[in-house]
């Protein structure tokens, strides 16, 4: 594949991991600043993924990065979607749609419905 050097940094907060960010090079050496740059990009990605909202706020530019679709970047929503997916025997996209539909029907934020699913207080069968 032509990969002759790799640098990687963990994605996720201390004590938990979302995955890893890997950077590849076709040359057999890694620049001295590559590891630091990879760590900084991984930290920024982690912050964006785990932030309460993916809206970068005013003055941050015209592009609003939406990482996980309409449900937002709330980890609770994605954890609940995994549970709903297993409970209902459907894919993650359908599970998220069920969470959003339940929240709409109840007139409450999807995060509240997701938190109740995680606590075992409600199911979406």
N, C-alpha and C positions, 0 to 999 in steps of 0.2 A: 504493500500500500504506500510505500514511500515514507512512512513515519520513522524518523530517526531520533526524535527526542519528544518527551512528554512532560508537562507540568500539570498538576491537579490541585484543587482546593475543595474542601467539603462545603456543601450547601446546607444550611440549617443552623439553628441556634445551638449553643453549647448544650451537650447532653442529648441532642436529637439530630438526626440527619435526614435530609430530603434527597440527597444524592451527591453528585460531585460535578464540578466544572473542570473539564479537561481541555488543555490547549496542546496542539500538536505542531511539530516543526519537521520540515524535510531535511534540515541541516542537523548534524549530530551534536550540536551544542545548544544550550539554553542561555539566553542573555541574562546577565546578573539581575536585572530588574523584572524578569518574567514572573518569578514566583510571587513577588510582592504585588505585581499588577494582577495576577490571577487571584490572589487573596482578596484584593480590593473589589474586583468585579464580582467574585462569589459573595462577598458581604453585601454588595449593592443588590444583587439578585435575590438573596435571602430576605433582605429588608422589603423589597418590592413584593415578593411572594407572600410573606407573612404579615404585611401591613394590613391594617383594618380596612383600608380602601386602596384601590389601585389608581385613584385619581391623584396625580402628582401635585395638584393645587395650582393656584394662580401663579403665573410667571414661570411655570416650569416648561413651557413650550406647548405647541398645539397638539401634540400626540399624547393621548392618554393610553398607557399600556394596559390592555385587558388580558390578563394571563389565563384566567380560568373561565371566561365567558360571563354570562349575565349574572350568575350567582355571586360574582365578586371574588375577592382573594381571601375570604375568611376561611381559615383552616377548619373551623367547626362545620361549615357547610360541606366541605369535601369529605370530612370524616363521616358525617351523617349520610352523605350520598353513598359512600361505600357500604354502610350498614343497610340502607334502603335497597341498594343493588342486590345484596345477599338475601334480604327478606323477601323481595319481590321477584327475584330471579331475572333481573333486567340489567342492562348496561348502565354505566355511570351517567351517561348523558340523559337517559330516561329517568334515572333516580334523581338527578338534579332537577329535571323538569317536574317530577312529582313533588319535590320539596317546594319549588317555586309556586306550583299550583296550590298546594295546601296553604302556604303563606298568603297567597292572594285571596283564597276563599275565606281565610280567617281574618284577613285585614291586618296582618302583623308582619314584621320583617322576617325574611327567610332565616336569618341567624337565630331568631327565637325558636322557630320550629325545629331547626337543626339541633339546637341545644337540648330541646325536649327529647328528640330522637336519641341523642347520645346518652341522656340520663335514663333512657328506657321508659319514659313517661308516655310516649306516643309512638305508634308505628304507622306505616303508610300502606299497609296491605289492602 
